[in-house]
Amino acid sequence: MATIVCAFYEASTALHRAAIRARSDVDAKTAWMGACGLVGVAVTIAVWLLFTIVVASSFIIHAVLYYAAVIVGFVGLGLGAAGALYFGNDMQASRPAETSGYRSTITSSHDYTRSHNE
């Protein structure tokens, strides 16, 4: 914020000095008010133009974000379907199930094997 205020002051001061050098009969206070007003109008026009450019180009940003989200969604669907098809094949138990006692529902890599003759 301080940089913006300092830049505004420096621009106003430069304009004020130029006005005093160009016409020495002008009142210093009037030249200062005119310089501040001119810099204020210039800053307002610059900000308005910048805002217009950003708003005018926002459809590009919207399109990029929208299509990126759609592509990521389709990739997610594809990976989900591929995982469901691959891991949905029948699995065979590598050891007989225990007939009595507690058996954990958590399986390890040694509990099931997949036939690889596909």
Buried (B, 14 or more C-beta within 10 A) or exposed (E): EEEEEEEBEEBBBEBBEEBBEEEEEEEEEEBBEBBBEBBEEEBEEEEEEEEEEEEEEEEEEEEEEEEEEEEEEEEEEEEEEEEEEEEEEEEEEEEEEEEEEEEEEEEEEEEEEEEEEE
